[in-house]
Every structure is written in structure tokens, then in C-alpha cells.
Amino acid sequence: RSGKPCENDARNVISINLATSLLDGSIPNEVGYLSQLEELDLSSNDLLRKTLPPSIFTIKSIERVKLSSCALTGVIPSSIKNASSLLELNIGTNKFTNGGVDTVEGLPSTLETLILSNNEFSGTIPIAITSLTKLKHLDMSSNDFKGIIYTAFGELTELEFLDLSKTELISTLPVQLGKLSKLTNMNFFDVFKLTGTIPPEMGDLTKLRVLDLYSTGLTGSIPTTFGLLSSLEELKISADAITGNIPTEIYGISSLQKIVITDTQLGGNLSDEMFNLKKLLELNLKNNALTGTIHPSIGNLTSLEFLSLATNKLKGPIPSEIGLLTDLTELYLCCNDLTSTIPLEMTNLTKVKVIDIVENKLVGPVPEKICCLSENLKRFNSDIVINCPKLISTSSVQC
């Protein structure tokens, strides 16, 4: 402004938001002159490609630093220990290296959000993280962290979001995680060396909405205490050493929208109680050892968009009630022992793009009205030849 030097204006700046602005070059060290700055958001400017200037953390008032997806390199400056007002640090999706992890020892205790995901950090998780008792959101996923999940994580009782997915951790799930009573999201996806059994204490996480234990090395059974997860919306489990049955207690969680339990040794009959979960959008139980028949009450799942019961040991007919699942876009029933004919009601699935019923004991003919689905249908896999003008007549039909 006219008549005022620039430095006076700078001292009045409290927020800078230049996210997704195609910025090039580097973050100037002079940012430290903005003595009243509380928030700096330069996210999604992947042309910066430089190191993080230490001066950012010398600003006593700085509360939020958001620098995700900026192609930043190097380490977290040791000056971060001086940022005594810092509430949020988001440096996800950059190229910070393990040299910066040591700086975690100096992270301010005020932090509520810490996002280090998708960088090049390695080594063990710094134990000092478990001292950040005000943390609500912790995301360290997609790094090369090794070592164990500390029992002291159970002391982070304000935590609402925890993501250690896609790391190299070699650990069990500590029972102390059951103390995180405010947790809504727990993610351990693709932690292949996560072993041991699932602690029953995890049933105490009654605010949990998302639990992702997909592609792990867990063993034993799914605890019946999972039935206490009354807020659960998404449950994902995949581990080839999981045994027993799917606990029926889970089917009392009316909030469930996604059940993905695949590639396990789980057996037992496919319970008809599961088909009372009317909010389900996705039911994926492929590649287990489930037995019994598909109960006609599957028609209750009228919100379902994705259904896979493939590669199990199911017998009996495909129930005609499957035609009530009119929002279904993908249907996989292949590789079972299903018998009888393809129900005419399947032609009611006008939104379906994929039908895979190959490798069963079904007999023909295929309902002619299947041809009427050809506008949306991209793949129809069947052992029975189908003749439609728009579909190739083979066992793996493409539009």
C-alpha cells in the first residue's frame, strides 16, 4: 500500500493459500519475515522441487503448514522444534528422506495433525511420536518404515485417524490399540509382515468407521468382539492364514456399507443374516472357503453395487431374487459349484457391466433377454454359449 513499507504489510499477513497454483522455483527463506503468519498452504505445486526453508518454523505464530505434493526433497529442518504453536504439518507426497525422520524427535507437542505419507522415510518409527499426546490425525503410510508398532501408541488417546499402510513394519497389533476410543479410521493396508492374531480388544473402538487390515500376514480368527463396532462402515480383511468363520455378530452392524473379506481360509455357511445389511454397497467375499447356498434373502441388499462370491464352495441355484439388486454394476459368482439355470430375473440388472458366472455347473439356455443388457454389459463370462448380435458368442464374451 502507498506510504507503507513492504515489511509493515508483511507483518500483518496471517494466511497464505496458493494451493494448486502452478508455482515454480523454491519457497523463499524470506517467508520467515511474515511474523504474524498462522497458515501456509502451498499444496499441489509440484514444480517447487526444493528443500524446505528452516525459516518457516521460526515464525512463532505458525499453526498450519500444508506442503503436500510439492516434490520437496531433503529433510525436515531442525528448526521445527521452535514452532511452539504448530497444530498441523502436512508434507505428504514429497521426497523427504529418512534423514528428516530424526527431526521427529523435536516435533512440538502441540501437533494435532501429522501427515508424512508417501515420502522416502525409512528406519524405525521414532518412539517420540508416541509422546505427541494431542495428535488427532497421524498418517505415515507409503514409506519404508520398519520395526514394530509400539505399545505406546495406545497412549495417543486423542487419535481419530491412524494410517500405517504400505510400510515395511514387522510387528503384531498391540492390544493397547484398543484404548484409542476416539479412533474413526485405522488402516494397515499392505503391511505384509503384520503378523499374529487380531486382538479382541479392538472391539472397544466403538467410534471406528473404517478398519482396513487388507493384504497383511495376520493369523487366527476374526474376533466376535467386532460385533461391538457399532459405527463401522467399512471392514476390509485379507490374510491367507485367517481361519474359522465370519462371526455372525458382524451382521448386526447396521451402518456397514462395505465388507471386503477375501483370500482367507474362512469357511462355514454363507449366513443369510448378512443379507439384512440394507446399507451395503459392496460385498466382496471372493477366494475363501465358504459353503452352503446363496439364500434368497440376498434380494434385500437393494443398495448393492458390487457383489463377489467368487472362488468359494457354494452350491445350489442362483436365486431369482438376485434380480432385485437393480443398482448392481459388477457380479462375480464364478468358480463355485452352483447348479441349475441362469435365472430370467438376472435380466433386470440393467446397470450391470460385468457378469462372471464361469466354472460352475450351470446349464442352459441363457435367457435371451440377456442380450438386452448389451448396452451397458461389457463382459459376460459363462460356460454356456450365448448368441447376441452385440456380444461375441464365447465363454468369455466381450461387447
N, C-alpha and C positions, 0 to 999 in steps of 0.2 A: 504494500500500500504506500501511497505517496506520503513522504515526510517521516516514514518509519524505516529504520534499518532492517535488513532481512533477518538478522538474528533475533530481533524482538518478535517478529512473526513466528519464527521457528519455535520459540519458547511457548507459544500458545497452541501449537499443533498437538492434539490428543489422539488422533486416529488417522492412519493411512491405510486405505484399501485400494490396492491396484492389482487385485487378483485377475488372472486371465487377461492381461493387457499387452501381451507380446513384448514384454520388456527384454532388452538385450544388455549385455555387458556384465556389470557386477553391482552388488549392493555397496554403496559408498560408505566408508568408515565414518564420514561426517554425519551419518544418521544418529550418532551418539550425541550430537548437539541439540537434538529435539528433547529438551529436558523434561517436558510435560507429557511426552508420548506414552500412551497406555496400550495401544493396539497397533501392530504392524502386520498387515496381511498382503503378502506378495505371492500367494499360492498360484500354481499353474502358470508360471512363466519359465518354461523350460529352456530359455536361451541364456539364463544367468550364468550357469556353469562355473561358478567361482566358489571360493570359501566363504564362510560365514564371518563377517567382521565382529571382533570382540566388543566393539563399542556398543552394540545393541544392548548388551546385558549390563552396561554401566549406567543405563537410564534407570534411576531409582523407581520411577513410576510405571515402568513397563509391566503389563499384566498378561498380554496375549501376543505371542509370536507365532504366526502361521506362514510357514515357508514350504509347504508340501509341493512336490512336483516342480522343482526349480532346477534340477540337475546340479545341485550343490555338492561339493566334494570336501574332503578334509575331515576335520574333527570338530566336535562341539567345543567352543572356546572355554577355557577355564574361568573366564570372567563371569560365567553363568552363576557362579556361587554368590555373586554380588547382587543378583536380581531378586531382591528380597520381597518384591510384590508379585512375582511371576505366578500366574494361575494356569496358563496353557502354553505348552510348547508342542507344536506340530511340525515336524521335519520329515514326515513320511514321504516315500517315493523320491529319494535322492540317492547320493552315492557316498554317504558318510561311512567311514571305515571304523574298524574296531579300536583304533587309537582314540576315537572320541568316546568310547564306552567308559573309559576310566574317569572321564569327567562326570559321569553319572554320580560318582561319589560326592560331588559337590553340588548336586541339584538342590535348589531351595525347597525347604519343607512346605512351602505354600502351594506347591503344584497340585492341581486338581485334574488336569488332563495332560497326558504324556503320550505322544504318538511318535514312535521310532520305526514304524513298519516300512518294509520294502527298501532297506538300505543294504550296506555291506558289513554290518556289525558281526563280530564273531566272539569266540570265547564264552565264558560262563556269564550268566545273567548277574550283574553286580548286586550283591546282597543288600547294598544301600537302598535299592529301590523299595525294599520291604519296610524301610523307615519313613517312606513318604505317606504318612497315615491319612492325609487329606485327599489322596487320589480317588477320583471317581471313574476315570477312563484311562486304561492302560492298554496300549497296542504295541507289541513288539514283534509282530508277525513278519514272515518273509525275510528273515535274517538267518545267519548261520550260528545262532546261539546254541551252545552245547551245555552239558551238565544237567543239573536236576531242577525241578520245581520246588523251591524252598517251602518248608512247612510254615515259615514266617509270612508267606503270602496270606495266610489266614488272619493276620493282624491288620490287613488293609480293609477294615470293616466298612469304609465308606464306598468301596468299589462297586460300580454298577456295570462296568464293561471290562472284560478281560479277554485279550486275544493273543495267544502264543502259537498260532497256526503257522505251518510251513517253516518250522525251525528244526534244528538237529538235536533237540533235547533228548537225553536218555534218562528217563525218570518214570516214576509211578505218579498217580494222582494222590496228593496228600489228603488225608481225611479232614485236615484243617480247612480245606476249601469250603466245607460245609458251614463254616462260620460266616461266610460272606453273604449275610442275609439281605443285602440291598442289591445283589447282583441280578441283572436282567439278561446279560449276554455272556456266555462262556464258550470260547472257541479254541479247539485244539486240532483243527483240521490238518491232515497231512503231517502229523507228528508221528512218524512211522515207528519210532523207538519209545513211544509212550506205552509202558507195559503194566502188568499187574491187573488187579481187578478194579471195578468201578466202586468207589466207596458208597455204602448205603447212606452215609451222612449227606450226600448230595441231594437227597430228598428233602433236606431242610431249606433248600433255596427256593422258597415259595414265590418269590418275585421273578424267577427266571422265565424269560420268554423264548430264548434261543439257546439250545445246547447242541454243540457240534463236536462230536467225537468220531468224525468220519476219517477213514484211512489211518488208523492207529494200530498199535500192537497189543491192545487190551485183551484180557482173557476173562474167563469166568462168565457169570450170568449178568443180565440186566437186573438191577435191584428192584424189588417190588416197591420200595420207597419212592420210586419215580412217580408213582401214582399220586404222591403228595404235591407234585409240581403243578399246582392249580392254575398258574398263569402261563404255562408252557404253550407256545405257538408252533415252534419248530424243533423237532427231535431228529438228529442225524447220527447214526452209529454204523460204522463199518470196520470190522476186525475179524479176521478169519478164525480166531480162536475163541470167539464169543459162543457160548453154548447155552443149553436149556431151552426155555420157551419165551416168547414175548409175554411179559407179565400182563395179565388182563386188567390190572389196576390202572394201566396207562389209558385204557379206553374210557375211563371216567373223567378224563380231562377235556371238557367241552370246548376249550379255547384252541385246541390243536388244529393247525392249518396244514402242516407238512409233517409227514412221517416218512423218513428215509432210513430204513434199516436193511442193509444189503451185505452180501458177501460174508456171511457168518455161517455157523453151524446150527443156528436156531431151528428147532423143529416144532412138532406139535401141530394140532389142527389150526387152520385159519379161523379164528374166532369170529362169530357173527356179531359179537359185541363191538368190534372195531367199526362196523358199518353204521353205528349210531352217531359217529362223529361228523355231524352235518356241516361243519365249517371246513372240512378237509378240502384242500385244493390239490394236494399232491400226496399220493400213496405209492411208495416205491419199496417193495419187499423182494426185489429180484435176488436170485442166486443165494437162497437159503435152503433149508430142508423142510419147508412147511408141507403139511399133509392135509388130507381131508378134501372137502369140496368147497366151491365158491357159493356161499349162501345167497339165496335170492334177495336178502336184505341189503345187498350191495347197492341196490337201487335207491337206497336212502341217501347216498352220497351225491346229491344233485348239484353240488358246487364243484365237484371234482373235475380237474382239468388234465391231470396226468395220472395214469394208473399202470403200474407194472407189477405183475405177479410172476414174471418170467423165471424160468430155471428153478423150479421147486418140484414138489412131488404131488401136485394137486390132481385130483381125479374128478370124474363126473362131468356133467354138461356145463357149457357156458350158460348161465341163467339168462332167461329172456329179459329180466329186469335190468340187465346192463344197458338196454336201450333207453333207460330213463336218465342216463348220465349225459345229457344233451350238451353240456359245456366241455365235454372231453375232447382234447386235441391229440392225445397220444395214448394208445392202448397196446400193452405188451403182455401177452399171455403165452408166449412161446415156451417150448421146452418143458412141458409138463406131461401128464397122462390124461388130458381132457378128452372126452368122448362125445358121441352124438353129433348132431349137425350144428352148423353156424346159425344162430337164431335170427329170424327175419327182423326182429326188433333192433338188431345192430345197425340196420339201415336208417334208424332215427338219429344216428350220431353225425349230424350234418356239419359239425365243426372239426371233425376228426381229420388229421393229416397223416397219421401213421397207425396202421393196424398190423400187428405182428402176432400171428397165431400158428406159426410153423412148428414142426416137431411135436405134434400131439397125435391123437388117434381120432381126429375128426373125420367125418365122412360127408360127402357131397349130397346134393349140389350146393354151391354157393348161391345165396339169394340173389336173383337177377338185379334187384334194386340197389345192390352194392355199386353198380355202375353209376347210379345217380349221385353217388358221393364223389365222383371223379373230379369235380371242380376243385375241391379242397384236398382230396386224398392224394398224397404224394407217394406213399408206399403201402402196398398190401402184400404182406408175406404170408403165404399159406401153402400147405402141401397139396391143396386142391386147385386145379387149373380153373381160372376164371376168364371168361370171354367178354370183354367190354371194349367198345370202339376206342376209348381213350386210355385203356390200360393194356399193357403188354401181358399176354397170357403165359406167365411162367410162375414158378414157385416163389420168385422174388420180383414182384411186379412194380414197375416204376411208371409214373404218369408221363 
